[in-house]
Amino acid sequence: MKKNVIGRAGTAFALVGALALAGCSGSSAPSEDAVSSVLDPSDPVQVELWTYYNGTQQQAFEDLVKDFNATKGKDLGIVVTSSSQGGVNDLASAVTDSAQELVGSEAMPDAFLSYSDTASVIDGFGMVADLSGYLTEEEKAGFVEGFLEEGDLNGNGSLKVFPVGKSTETLQINMTDFQTFADATGTSLDEMSTIEGIVRVAERYYEWTDAQTPGVMGDGRPFFGRDAMANYLITGSKQLGHEIFEIENGVCALNFDRATMKTLWDNYYVPMVQGWFSAEGKFRSDAVKTGDLICYVGSSSSVVYFPQTVTVDDATSYPIQLDALPNPSFEHGKPCSPQQGAGFVVTKSDEKKETACVEFLKWFTAKEQNTDFSVSAGYVPVTKDALTLENLQAAAESIDGASGNYLVNLPATLDTIEAGVYANPPFKGGVEARAVLDRALSDRAVADRAAVVEAMAAGASSEEAVASYLDDAGFDAWLADLETQLREAIA
């Protein structure tokens, strides 16, 4: 496997040079005297952090918090406590409620994980500290430029979301079952480098599995799924040259190019309604675990949860092997994938609390700590010196308990980032608009596929059952409804 990891990365990893430009480095880091004039080891300041980390990620983070408290924190007079608020949406709701002092909400934490949309909402309440003044130009230049720029919510050089770990999307594959299909049909992984290619392979897989039961028509199995539909629609439209959200000074204008939206529809809804794709389970890895999907596009950080075994039923299970490819793009589009991974927002308070939070974040994003956390949690580091294949591979091989899946997925992650990643700037109604994109296309496709299956059960052929769902009228009605929902979200 080690040899494979090196070979698959090839020459693609000029990543730091491709992603980041060096900043100025004229100023020196703050002196110990300057920090000690604010912090006092004999009178420690306690800071509370809220995260959405769970499982492996939460354990990795808590281990580093303990390490900080016993070392750098003890020397400076900082005690960090942390707690998980559940998932991303749970944390966003908890922070928003706290910021508004709603009945039953807890007091605001000193810092919390957040994506830029939620951070922008809290910033609108005047409760987000600008951390740019706590870092020298030299320190800022150590971060990957795009990762740091995402935290500049107002486009004025501020730093209101401090990056700590990033991810993107990759194509994650049950290679064991894929190989059986590939051997029988001549299919290759090379066909799956584009979105249209995946659609063609998925149709072939459906027909191949359908043919295995000649006495039963229309019982082919789905091949592919997606975890995050908003990512598909946002980055897919950008690949095709027409962004859905055109944002200027925090204000969003909708841009619906019909040809672009039809391409997005044709390459998700159409294969979904015909049974070639599916959206079964909370996450698509759930369907891989039961053998109901072969592959899916999901967060590169989620690869640590990719199953090692397919369990068909209580009596049937077998081991599977993971393989991963870079996130596929449209054939005639410019590669663009989501830049993911929340950063820490520091609540505006006093100099002592803010300094304590920043000192922890600087320590946490130093090469050794950030590499250890990233490998354990499935992320990639945020600084240039840590974001190298050699560094991450060495760490993944040496950290006790590190996921083998991380190593397999790493070249695909780095190739995807190098090809181009994107995070849309925050805007009013952005959280609500993203929620609309997450459900609008997928919910429609799931409901219509269920209706097709019901029609086939009643005696219709698969062609008869699906015919009415493939005309342009259905697409136009969906697009009009989507525009209405998005306009309400951003109003």
Summary of the structure (lengths in Angstrom):
residues: 491
radius of gyration: 23.8
end to end distance: 51.3
largest distance: 80.8
contacts: 1649
relative contact order: 0.16
helix: 50%
strand: 15%
